[in-house]
Amino acid sequence: MKISIEFPSVAYREGPAAVTRLARAIEDIGYDQIDMFDHVVMGYPTDTRAAPMYPPQMPIMEALMTLAFVAAATKRVGLGTEVLVLPQRQPTLVAKQISTLDTLSDGRVRLGVGVGWQASEYEALGENFNDRGRRMDEAILFLRHWFRDSKVDFDGEYYSAVAMAMEPKPPQGEKLPIWVGGGSPAALKRTGELGDGWLGTAGLDARRTTRALQTIHGAAEAVGRDPGTIGLQMMLDVPPRDEAGRQFYKDDDNVVRRAVEVHRQGFGWGALNATAIFQAGYRSVDALIDKLDSIHARLRAEFGR
């Protein structure tokens, strides 16, 4: 089983050197992937909208800029987003950013994408929230053209290009993995039809996970794809919102038990949320490194390398 770390933006509070130190430690410990959470802005509650699920002033570093910084400090570990809210960004610009990141990291990028949930964020970025699913599907196809074609001609409902070129291509070319996040029926169908993998919704029990995988596999088969080629990753826990959540990462046995459960459900990847570990009491970069080292040792004892 491979293990990803959702990188904690809060590390910036100890300075750029601490961000570098944490990224290098994650690689040196032996983790397989560093993923970045994405929100550009977070809304306050108003008279017409409820409070968001995260505090408005929660520190969230921009995902692709942070991954570029991390890429320069590491050599082996994979680099990805979990997940980039694709429909609120220009897909051609995203293609250029991802191609550049893949080029400068020597082909280490995995792009995780999702439609998001915060209408006010779309509004602040000048994008339409209501058609985000349809634009997401088209944007994924558009990205693959930019990654693959020497001359791009694309005539979609939302995006287009006429006789355009973009270089350099990512070293992975059209095989640069695009994984889809989300647990809605539309996200699951999108994964089966268009995605190289699924970034599973945290906290699903075995029954709901089975139903989700059945939906993904059915969608894949309906368009002639082999479901066995679709990668699967599940977050092993979510940021703690109650006492049980806050206790989860305090005992490595909890993580190992959950990883075993997820692996038995068919997932080749598990993910640790380092922000949740921070919230569980490991409130410095050094404390996070020590905890991640401890968890990794337990997971490798269970699964091997």
C-alpha positions as CSV (number, residue, x, y, z in Angstrom):
1,M,0.0,0.0,0.0
2,K,1.3,3.4,-0.9
3,I,0.8,6.4,1.4
4,S,0.3,10.0,0.6
5,I,0.6,13.0,3.0
6,E,-1.8,15.9,2.6
7,F,0.7,18.7,3.3
8,P,-0.3,21.1,6.1
9,S,-0.4,24.8,5.0
10,V,0.0,25.7,8.7
11,A,3.7,24.8,8.4
12,Y,4.3,28.2,6.8
13,R,4.0,29.8,10.3
14,E,7.5,28.5,11.1
15,G,8.9,30.0,8.0
16,P,9.9,28.8,4.5
17,A,12.8,26.7,5.9
18,A,10.4,24.8,8.0
19,V,8.2,24.0,4.9
20,T,11.3,22.7,3.2
21,R,12.3,20.7,6.2
22,L,8.9,19.0,6.5
23,A,8.8,18.2,2.8
24,R,12.3,16.7,2.8
25,A,11.4,14.7,6.0
26,I,8.3,13.3,4.3
27,E,10.5,12.1,1.4
28,D,13.3,10.8,3.7
29,I,10.9,8.9,5.9
30,G,9.7,7.1,2.8
31,Y,6.2,8.4,2.0
32,D,5.2,8.1,-1.6
33,Q,3.3,11.3,-2.3
34,I,2.8,14.9,-1.1
35,D,-0.6,16.3,-1.9
36,M,-1.8,19.8,-1.5
37,F,-5.3,20.9,-0.5
38,D,-6.8,23.7,-2.6
39,H,-8.9,26.7,-1.8
40,V,-8.0,30.2,-3.1
41,V,-10.3,32.1,-0.7
42,M,-12.8,31.2,2.0
43,G,-16.0,33.1,2.6
44,Y,-17.4,34.5,5.8
45,P,-21.0,33.7,6.6
46,T,-23.5,36.4,5.5
47,D,-27.2,37.1,5.7
48,T,-27.6,35.0,2.6
49,R,-25.1,32.1,3.1
50,A,-24.2,29.8,5.9
51,A,-20.7,29.6,7.4
52,P,-18.3,27.4,5.4
53,M,-17.1,24.1,6.7
54,Y,-13.7,25.6,7.4
55,P,-12.9,28.8,9.3
56,P,-12.8,31.8,6.9
57,Q,-9.3,32.7,8.0
58,M,-7.9,29.1,7.8
59,P,-4.4,29.4,6.3
60,I,-4.3,27.7,2.9
61,M,-1.3,28.1,0.7
62,E,-1.8,28.1,-3.0
63,A,-1.5,24.5,-4.1
64,L,0.6,24.7,-7.3
65,M,2.9,27.4,-6.0
66,T,3.6,25.3,-2.9
67,L,4.2,22.1,-4.9
68,A,6.7,24.0,-7.0
69,F,8.5,25.1,-3.9
70,V,8.4,21.5,-2.6
71,A,9.6,20.2,-5.9
72,A,12.8,22.2,-5.6
73,A,13.5,20.7,-2.2
74,T,12.8,17.0,-3.0
75,K,14.0,14.4,-5.5
76,R,11.7,11.3,-5.4
77,V,8.4,11.9,-3.7
78,G,5.3,12.3,-5.9
79,L,3.6,15.7,-6.0
80,G,-0.1,16.2,-6.4
81,T,-3.3,18.1,-5.5
82,E,-6.0,16.7,-3.4
83,V,-7.9,18.3,-4.9
84,L,-7.5,21.2,-7.2
85,V,-10.9,22.9,-7.8
86,L,-10.6,22.7,-11.6
87,P,-13.7,24.5,-12.9
88,Q,-12.9,27.7,-11.0
89,R,-9.5,27.9,-12.9
90,Q,-8.7,28.4,-16.6
91,P,-7.9,24.9,-17.8
92,T,-5.3,26.1,-20.4
93,L,-3.4,27.9,-17.7
94,V,-3.7,24.8,-15.4
95,A,-2.3,22.7,-18.3
96,K,0.7,25.1,-18.6
97,Q,1.3,25.1,-14.8
98,I,1.1,21.3,-14.5
99,S,3.3,20.8,-17.5
100,T,5.9,23.1,-16.1
101,L,5.7,21.5,-12.7
102,D,6.0,18.0,-14.2
103,T,9.0,19.2,-16.3
104,L,10.9,20.7,-13.4
105,S,10.1,17.8,-11.0
106,D,11.3,15.2,-13.5
107,G,7.8,13.7,-14.1
108,R,6.5,13.4,-10.5
109,V,3.1,15.1,-10.8
110,R,-0.3,13.6,-10.2
111,L,-3.2,16.0,-10.7
112,G,-6.2,15.5,-8.4
113,V,-9.3,17.5,-9.4
114,G,-12.7,18.2,-8.0
115,V,-15.7,20.5,-8.5
116,G,-15.6,22.1,-5.0
117,W,-18.6,23.1,-2.9
118,Q,-18.2,26.9,-2.2
119,A,-20.3,29.0,-4.5
120,S,-18.8,32.3,-3.0
121,E,-15.3,31.2,-4.0
122,Y,-16.4,30.7,-7.6
123,E,-18.0,34.1,-7.5
124,A,-14.9,35.7,-6.1
125,L,-12.9,34.1,-9.0
126,G,-15.4,35.2,-11.6
127,E,-16.6,31.7,-12.5
128,N,-20.0,30.1,-12.7
129,F,-20.8,27.7,-9.9
130,N,-23.9,26.2,-11.4
131,D,-22.4,24.5,-14.5
132,R,-19.2,23.4,-12.8
133,G,-19.7,19.7,-13.3
134,R,-20.2,20.0,-17.1
135,R,-17.2,22.3,-17.3
136,M,-15.2,19.9,-15.2
137,D,-15.8,17.0,-17.7
138,E,-14.8,19.2,-20.6
139,A,-11.7,20.6,-18.9
140,I,-10.3,17.1,-18.2
141,L,-10.6,16.3,-21.9
142,F,-9.0,19.7,-22.8
143,L,-6.1,19.1,-20.4
144,R,-5.3,15.8,-22.1
145,H,-5.1,17.6,-25.5
146,W,-2.6,20.1,-24.1
147,F,-0.6,17.3,-22.6
148,R,-0.5,15.2,-25.7
149,D,-1.0,17.2,-29.0
150,S,1.7,19.2,-30.8
151,K,-1.1,21.2,-32.4
152,V,-4.3,21.7,-30.3
153,D,-7.7,22.1,-32.0
154,F,-10.5,21.8,-29.5
155,D,-14.1,23.0,-29.9
156,G,-16.0,22.4,-26.7
157,E,-19.1,24.0,-25.2
158,Y,-17.1,26.0,-22.7
159,Y,-13.5,25.9,-23.9
160,S,-11.8,26.1,-27.3
161,A,-8.5,26.4,-29.0
162,V,-7.7,26.8,-32.7
163,A,-4.3,25.7,-34.1
164,M,-2.5,26.3,-30.8
165,A,0.7,24.8,-29.4
166,M,1.9,24.5,-25.8
167,E,5.5,23.5,-24.9
168,P,7.1,22.0,-23.1
169,K,4.9,19.0,-22.7
170,P,5.0,17.2,-19.4
171,P,7.5,14.4,-19.3
172,Q,4.6,12.0,-18.6
173,G,2.7,13.4,-21.6
174,E,-0.9,12.3,-21.9
175,K,-0.2,9.6,-19.3
176,L,0.1,12.3,-16.6
177,P,-2.4,10.9,-14.1
178,I,-5.6,12.9,-13.5
179,W,-7.5,11.6,-10.5
180,V,-11.0,12.7,-9.5
181,G,-12.1,13.5,-6.0
182,G,-15.6,13.5,-4.6
183,G,-18.3,11.1,-3.6
184,S,-21.4,12.3,-5.4
185,P,-22.9,10.2,-8.2
186,A,-21.6,12.6,-10.8
187,A,-18.0,12.5,-9.4
188,L,-18.1,8.7,-9.3
189,K,-19.4,8.5,-12.9
190,R,-16.7,11.0,-13.9
191,T,-14.0,8.9,-12.3
192,G,-15.1,5.8,-14.2
193,E,-15.4,7.6,-17.6
194,L,-12.5,10.0,-17.5
195,G,-10.3,9.6,-14.4
196,D,-7.1,7.7,-13.9
197,G,-8.0,7.2,-10.2
198,W,-10.4,8.1,-7.5
199,L,-9.5,10.2,-4.4
200,G,-12.1,8.7,-2.1
201,T,-14.3,10.6,0.3
202,A,-12.9,10.2,3.8
203,G,-15.0,8.4,6.4
204,L,-17.0,6.1,4.1
205,D,-18.0,2.8,5.7
206,A,-17.5,-0.5,3.9
207,R,-21.0,-0.6,2.5
208,R,-20.9,2.9,1.0
209,T,-17.4,2.4,-0.3
210,T,-18.6,-0.8,-2.1
211,R,-21.5,1.1,-3.7
212,A,-19.1,3.9,-4.8
213,L,-16.7,1.4,-6.4
214,Q,-19.6,-0.4,-8.1
215,T,-20.6,3.0,-9.6
216,I,-17.1,3.8,-10.8
217,H,-16.6,0.3,-12.3
218,G,-20.0,0.4,-14.0
219,A,-19.3,3.8,-15.5
220,A,-15.9,2.6,-16.8
221,E,-17.3,-0.6,-18.3
222,A,-20.1,1.4,-20.1
223,V,-17.5,3.4,-22.0
224,G,-15.2,0.4,-22.7
225,R,-12.6,1.1,-20.0
226,D,-11.0,-1.6,-17.8
227,P,-12.0,-0.7,-14.2
228,G,-8.9,-2.5,-12.9
229,T,-6.7,0.3,-14.4
230,I,-8.4,3.0,-12.2
231,G,-6.3,3.8,-9.1
232,L,-7.9,4.2,-5.7
233,Q,-6.9,6.3,-2.7
234,M,-8.8,6.9,0.5
235,M,-8.1,9.5,3.2
236,L,-7.6,7.5,6.4
237,D,-9.4,10.2,8.5
238,V,-10.7,13.7,8.3
239,P,-9.8,16.8,10.3
240,P,-11.1,16.2,13.8
241,R,-14.3,18.0,14.6
242,D,-15.2,16.1,17.7
243,E,-13.3,14.4,20.6
244,A,-13.2,11.1,18.7
245,G,-11.7,12.8,15.7
246,R,-9.1,14.6,17.8
247,Q,-8.0,11.3,19.4
248,F,-7.6,9.5,16.1
249,Y,-4.0,10.3,15.4
250,K,-2.9,10.1,19.0
251,D,-2.7,6.3,18.7
252,D,-0.9,4.8,15.7
253,D,-3.0,1.7,16.1
254,N,-6.0,3.7,14.9
255,V,-4.2,4.6,11.7
256,V,-3.0,1.0,11.1
257,R,-6.5,-0.5,11.7
258,R,-8.0,2.0,9.3
259,A,-5.3,1.4,6.7
260,V,-5.9,-2.3,6.8
261,E,-9.6,-1.8,6.4
262,V,-9.2,0.5,3.4
263,H,-6.7,-1.9,1.8
264,R,-9.1,-4.8,2.2
265,Q,-11.7,-2.7,0.4
266,G,-9.4,-2.6,-2.6
267,F,-7.5,0.7,-2.2
268,G,-3.9,0.7,-3.3
269,W,-3.3,4.1,-1.6
270,G,-4.1,5.6,1.8
271,A,-3.6,9.2,2.8
272,L,-2.7,10.9,6.0
273,N,-4.0,14.4,6.7
274,A,-1.1,16.2,8.4
275,T,-3.4,19.2,9.2
276,A,-5.5,16.8,11.3
277,I,-2.4,15.5,13.0
278,F,-1.5,19.1,13.8
279,Q,-5.0,19.6,15.2
280,A,-4.6,16.4,17.2
281,G,-1.8,18.1,19.2
282,Y,1.4,17.8,17.2
283,R,1.6,21.5,16.7
284,S,5.1,22.1,15.4
285,V,7.0,20.9,12.3
286,D,9.3,18.9,14.5
287,A,6.4,17.2,16.3
288,L,4.7,16.5,12.9
289,I,7.9,14.9,11.6
290,D,8.3,12.7,14.7
291,K,4.6,11.6,14.4
292,L,4.8,10.9,10.7
293,D,8.0,8.8,11.3
294,S,6.2,6.8,14.0
295,I,3.1,6.2,11.8
296,H,5.2,5.2,8.8
297,A,7.2,2.6,10.8
298,R,3.9,1.0,11.9
299,L,2.4,1.0,8.4
300,R,5.5,-0.5,6.8
301,A,5.6,-3.1,9.5
302,E,2.1,-4.0,8.5
303,F,2.3,-3.7,4.7
304,G,6.1,-3.9,3.9
305,R,7.7,-1.5,1.5
